[in-house]
Amino acid sequence: MRIIKSKLSVVALLLLVAPSCLACDCQTLTEGESFDEADAVVIGEVEREEARGSGSVAVLRVEETLKGDAAGELVIVSAGSNCDAPIHPGARYIVYTRGREGEYHASSCMRTRPLYATRPEGSRNVFTITLLSVLGSCLVGFLLGRFQRGAA
């Protein structure tokens, strides 16, 4: 019984610590601060995204430039870190970027966000699904243990 409790305690601790391990460690900026810090601020639609090493490259068709000289297409390079702003093909965004010469980086610490609340079809939050699966498994194990003790 003590072994089960200690194992459940370890699992619970890991579940509590996991989100902070995966989180980006930065100060989220206000709209004004993000605008001031950005080299370019644009509104546009993500046309495509391709893998590059551990990260990706997204091409955004610029509809309106609010700051900087970005026009036509904007290439947004992601290093694959948790600090990269999530960008999905087919969605429209307001993008606050840093960079020059056609390659930019969009951080989640700045105010890059979709202009519409809908997520592209097929897009999933893998972390949430995994967390719910682990919690569901723990609950089933707990209930089975209770049931077996009650039957004995």
Secondary structure, 3 states (H helix, E strand, C coil): CHHHHHHHHHHHHHHHHHHHHHCCCCCCCCHHHHHHHCCEEEEEEEEEEEEECCEEEEEEEEEEEEECCCCCEEEEEECCCCCECCCCCCCEEEEEEEEECCEEECECCCCCEECCCCCCCCCCCHHHHHHHHHHHHHHHHHHHHHHHHHHC
